[in-house]
Amino acid sequence: MTKPVFLYDGDCAFCTTCAKFLERRVKTEAEVKPWQWADLDALGIDQQAAEDAVQWIEPGFVKAGPDAIAVLLRRAQWYWKPLGWIVSLKPVSWLAWRLYRLVSRNRHRIPGGTAACSLPQAERDRLAACD
């Protein structure tokens, strides 16, 4: 792995919409990709971690959830960097994690979300096998 990777849930329409926004508007050195299409073993991350939260992965450095988003923003264009630093501040990061968990638990209810957004990957795999 030569450049950082930002992983998201590619089976979730809400997450995919957010990732497409990042790819269009937040220019970064990272490869933004669904964790389902990534070689998790090569990246040194397990499936449960990838299911639980977005991930920023680079050699010797892994961040999850809003901490991963903060790193992505700090590594983007100059106008995104202040937001990344703000999200990294302890009082703000605690709130960011609460908000992140609230959104992740309810992403199937958010505009752009689908019922698949609320299912764990094992259940999605089981349903896909039935098709």
C-alpha positions in Angstrom: 0.0 0.0 0.0 1.6 3.2 -1.1 -1.1 5.8 -0.6 -3.7 6.0 2.2 -7.0 4.4 1.8 -10.4 5.7 3.1 -12.9 2.8 3.5 -16.6 3.2 3.6 -19.6 0.8 3.4 -20.3 0.4 -0.3 -23.6 -1.5 0.3 -25.1 1.6 2.1 -26.6 4.2 -0.3 -26.1 7.0 2.3 -22.4 6.1 2.8 -21.9 5.8 -0.9 -23.5 9.2 -1.5 -21.1 10.7 1.2 -18.1 9.0 -0.4 -19.0 10.4 -3.8 -19.2 13.8 -2.3 -15.7 13.3 -0.8 -14.3 12.2 -4.2 -15.8 15.2 -6.0 -15.3 18.0 -3.4 -12.6 16.9 -1.0 -9.4 16.3 -2.9 -7.1 14.0 -1.0 -4.2 11.7 -1.6 -6.3 8.8 -0.3 -8.0 6.2 -2.4 -11.7 6.3 -1.4 -13.2 2.9 -1.8 -15.9 0.5 -0.4 -14.5 -1.9 2.1 -16.2 -4.7 0.3 -13.9 -4.2 -2.6 -10.7 -3.8 -0.5 -8.2 -6.5 0.5 -8.8 -6.0 4.2 -6.0 -8.5 5.2 -3.5 -6.5 3.1 -4.7 -3.3 4.8 -4.4 -4.9 8.2 -8.0 -4.4 9.2 -10.7 -6.8 10.0 -14.2 -6.9 8.6 -15.8 -6.0 11.9 -13.8 -2.7 12.1 -14.7 -1.9 8.5 -18.4 -2.5 9.2 -18.4 -0.5 12.4 -17.0 2.8 11.0 -15.3 4.4 8.0 -11.5 3.9 8.2 -8.4 5.9 7.2 -5.6 3.5 6.7 -1.9 4.1 5.9 1.2 2.2 7.0 1.5 2.4 10.7 -1.6 4.6 11.1 -5.3 3.7 11.3 -8.2 5.9 12.4 -11.9 5.2 12.4 -15.2 7.1 12.3 -14.9 10.9 12.7 -11.2 10.6 13.6 -10.8 9.1 10.1 -12.8 11.9 8.5 -10.8 14.5 10.4 -7.5 13.0 9.0 -9.0 13.0 5.5 -10.0 16.7 5.9 -6.6 17.6 7.3 -5.0 16.0 4.2 -7.2 17.8 1.7 -7.3 21.3 0.2 -6.3 24.2 2.4 -9.9 25.2 3.1 -10.9 21.8 4.5 -7.9 21.6 6.9 -9.3 23.9 9.6 -12.5 21.7 9.8 -10.3 18.6 10.1 -8.3 20.2 13.0 -11.5 21.3 14.7 -13.0 17.8 14.6 -9.8 16.5 16.1 -10.1 18.7 19.2 -11.0 16.6 22.2 -14.3 18.2 23.2 -15.4 18.4 19.5 -14.2 14.8 18.8 -16.3 13.4 21.7 -19.3 15.1 20.2 -18.4 14.0 16.7 -18.3 10.4 17.9 -21.7 10.7 19.5 -23.1 12.2 16.3 -21.3 9.6 14.1 -22.9 6.8 16.1 -26.3 8.4 16.0 -26.1 8.7 12.2 -24.6 5.3 11.7 -27.4 3.6 13.7 -30.0 5.5 11.7 -28.5 5.8 8.3 -31.3 3.7 6.8 -33.7 6.5 7.8 -31.7 9.4 6.4 -32.5 10.6 2.9 -30.4 8.6 0.5 -30.3 5.6 2.9 -31.9 2.3 2.1 -33.0 -0.7 4.2 -29.7 -2.4 3.4 -27.9 0.4 5.3 -29.2 -1.0 8.6 -28.2 -4.6 8.1 -24.9 -6.1 9.3 -22.8 -7.5 6.4 -23.4 -11.1 7.4 -27.2 -10.5 6.9 -26.6 -8.7 3.6 -24.5 -11.7 2.4 -27.2 -14.1 3.5 -29.9 -12.2 1.6 -27.8 -11.9 -1.5 -27.2 -15.6 -1.5 -31.0 -16.1 -1.6 -31.4 -14.0 -4.8 
